Amino acid sequence: MSAATSPVPGKRRAWLLAIRPPTLPAAVSPVLAGTGIAAVDGDFEAGRFFLAMIGAIFTQIVVNFANDLSDFRRGADTPDRLGPPRAVAQGWLSQREITVGITLAAAAALIVGIALTLIVGWPILIIGGASLIAAVTYTGGPLPYGYRGLGDVICFLFFGFVAVMGAGYVQIEELTWELAAASVPVGCLVTAILVVNNLRDIRTDAASDKRTLAVLIGERNTRIEYALLTIAAFASISAFISVGLLPSYCYLAWIGLPPGMWLIREIVNGRSGVALNPMLKRTAQLHLLVGAMIGLGGVLATL
């Protein structure tokens, strides 16, 4: 069913669709990985873990709401959109309503950040604040980086490196090379999620002057980028285990290699348009699996 013919949901359902629950694992995976690796060097603090998880999820919701509003205002969400319909573009939620939603979600994330700051110190407030700014300016503000080919780099930085390092810092109150190592495969796979999204929308994005990296480098090179990111995720795990930055139990994350190779084959061989929607979902599942297994590997190393 196209966006143009999507049935009108009730208000509660409209908010749920705007939250985009299938995207929330992108926030969960780095917290699992960072917390598990931090456990190698310190005790596990359940309260801190849950606060970090809640803060990460609300930050992801800010991203989703802000993209919904900003893409509508910039004309990127058209009736030709191949992805799931957006709440503002469909008229399910008004611009004012989604702006209130952004404000409330950002306030919730900020409250969690303040609570963690009181527990572990000011660096968390800086990490959280920078993440919220990155969330809003992906497609919003005067210079949206998502419209200038920088989305992939910022995604890797904030939803990989910063998210994993931040989750680990919440536990042990220091930043380590081990956490940085764990952030690489997580960052590669969260960026791969964005790559699938942008590959699917490459034609409509180009028509609306949304210059994603996929638009700039073309379909063929975007498919290659996806393959390289997925391969790099698993290769980096082996490399970091070999030099002692990750515990050997993190090889558990290689459980995701077979589905990862299948995804590479499907995408490199030319899936396009709406046929990429299932690939987007499965890439998100792969990202969650790998992040969870890295975290589990860290926990097992403490036993």
N, C-alpha and C positions, 0 to 999 in steps of 0.2 A: 504494500500500500504506500503510495507516495505521500510526501508531506502535505501536498495540496488537498489530498482526500482523507487525511487523518481525522478520525472522529473526535468530537469535542469532549474532553474529559471534565469531570467535576473539578472544583477548585482544589480539593485535597490531592486528587490524582495529578493535577497540573503541577502542583508543587513537587510532588514525588518525581515526576518526569524531569522537571527542571534540575532537581538535585542530581539526577543521573546515577543511580546506585551502581550500575556496572563499572563506573569509573573509580569508585571509592577504593578498590583494592590497590590502586596506584599510590594511595596515601598509606595503606596498611603495610605493604611490603617493606619499605625502608625502615619503618619502626621495628618490625620483627627482626630484620637483619642487624640493625644497629644495636638493639637491645641484647640480642643473642651474643654478638661478638664482644660487647662490653662486659658480658657476664664472665668472660675468660679472665678479666682483670679485676673483678669486684663482685660484690653481692648484688643480687637482683632485688630491686625495689618495685613492688607491684603497683603501689600508688603512683609513682613517677611514670611507670610504663603506661598506665591507663590514661593519665593526663596527657602524655605525649601522643598517644593514639588519638584521643579526642581532638587535640589541637590540630593534628595532621589532617583528620577527616574534615573538620570545619574549614581548614585552609583549602582543601580540595573543592569543597562546596562553594567557597568564594570564587575559585577559578571558574567553576561551571556556571554560576549565576552571572559573573562578569562577562564571560564569553557570550552567553546567551544575549545579554543586553547590547554589548559592543558590536558583535557581528550583525545584529539587527540594524543598529544605527548606521553602520558603515555599508549596509546593503549586501553583506556576504551571505546572509540566509535568504535564499530565494526559493520559489516553488520548485526549482530544479534540484534542490539539495538532495543528495543521495543517502545521507545519514539520518538518524532518528530525528523527527521533527522537534524544533525548538519552541519553547513555551511562549516567548514574546513574539516571535515571527508568526506563530499560529494564532495569536490573539488570546491565548489561554490565560496569560498573565499580562498586566499592563507594565509599561516601563517604570511607573512609580512603584508598583508592587515588587518587581524584581530588584529595584534599587533598595527598597526596605529590606528585602531578603539578603542582599549583599551586606548591608550595614549590620544586620543582626548576626549573620554568620561570622563576619569579621570581628564583631564585638565579642562573640563567644570564643573565637580563637585567641583574641587578645586577653581575655580574662584568664584563659588557661595558661597563656604565656606569662602573665603576671604571677599567677600562682606558682608556676615552675621557677620563675625568677626569684621569688621569695625563698624557695627551697634550695636551688642550686647556683643562683647568682645571675648577674647581668648579661653574660654572653647569650643566654637563652632568649632574652628579650630582643636582642639584636638579630639573632637568627630568625625568630618568629616574625619580627617586624619586616625584615628584608623579604621573607617568604610571602607575606601578605602583599607587599608592594609588587613583587614579581607576579603574583596571582592576578592582581587588578590590571597591571600594565601589559599583560600578554596581548590582549586585543583592545585595551582601553587606554585612555590618556592621549596626549598630543603626539606621542611617538611610540605606538604599539609595536613591540619587537617581533610579535608573531606575524605582522604584516611586512616585515623587512628581512625575512630569511634567518632570523636569530632564534626562532622558537626551539629548534632542536638543541642548540647549545645551552640555552637557559633552562630547558627541561632537564637536561643531564645534570646541570649544575645544582638546581634547587630541589628537584625531585629524586636525585640520586645522591650526589656528594653532600649537599647541605642537610638533606633529610636524614640520611644515615648517620652522619657525624653528629647532628643535633640529638637524635635518639640515643646515641651512645653517650654523649656528654651528660644527658639527663641522668644516666645511671652512675657514671664514674667521675663526673666533673672534670674531665680532661679530654683532649683530642689526641688520638693516637694514629699511628700509621696503619694499624690493624683495621680501624674504622674506615680510614681512607681506602684501604684495599677492598673492603666489603662494599663500599659505595660504587665501585666501578661496574661490576656486573648488574647491580640494581639500576644504576644510571643508564647503562646500555639498553636494558630491556624496557625501562619506562620511556626512553626516547623512541624505541622501536614502536611502541603503542602510538605515539604521535606521528611517526612516519607512515604507518598504515592509514591513519585518519587523513593525513594530508595527501597521500597517494590517491585515496578514494575521491577526495574533493578537488583534485588538481585542476580540472577543467572549470568548475564553477568558481574556484578561488581565483584563477587567472582572469576569468570574465569580470569579477568584481574588484580586480586590482589588489587582491590579497596575495602578496608576494611571499608565500611560504618558501622554504628551501626546496620543497618538491617542485613548485612552480619554476624556480630559478634553475634547477639542474635537470629537470625533465623526468619523465616516467621511468625510463631505463635506469638512470643513475639512482633514482629514489629506491627502486627495487634492489639495486646493488647495496645501497646504504643499509637497507633493512637486513640483508644477509650478513653484512659486515658487523653490524651491531649485535646481532644474535650470536654469531660465531665468537665475537670478542667477549661476550658475557661469559661463555663457558671456558674460553681459552684463558681469560684473566683469572678465573678461579684456580685453574691448574697452576698458573704462573705464580700466584701469590701463595698457594700452598707450598710450592717447591722452595720458596725463599723464606718460609716460616711466618708470613704475615697473616695467613689464615690457617686454622687448625685443619688437619687432614679429614676430619669428619665433614667438612664443608663439601667434600666430593659428593655428598648426598644430593647437592643441587644438580648434579649431572643426571638425576632422574628426569630432568626437563629436557635433556638433549634430544631424545627421539621426537617428541612433539615439536621441538624447536627446528629440527631439520625438516620435518614435514611442512611446517609453516614456511620455511625458506623456499622449499620446492614449489609450494602453491603460489607464493607471491612472485617469485622470480619467473615462474612459467606463465605469468600473465593474468592472474585474477585481477579484475578491475571493477569499478562502479560498486553497485550494491553487493556484489559477490565478495567484497572485501569486509563487509560488516561482520560476518562470522570470524574472519581472520583477526579483526580488531579485538573481538571478545576473547578469542583464544590466546592472543598475545598478552592481553591483560591477565589471563589465568596463568600463563607461563611466568610472567613477571612476579605474580604473587607466590607461585610455587617456589621459584628460585630464591626469592627473598626469605621465605619461611624456612627453607632448607639450610640456607646460610646461617640464619639465626639458630636453628636447631643444632647445626654443627658446632656453633659456639657454646651452646648449653651442654652438649654431650662432652665437650672437651673439659668441662669442669668436674665431671663425675669421676 
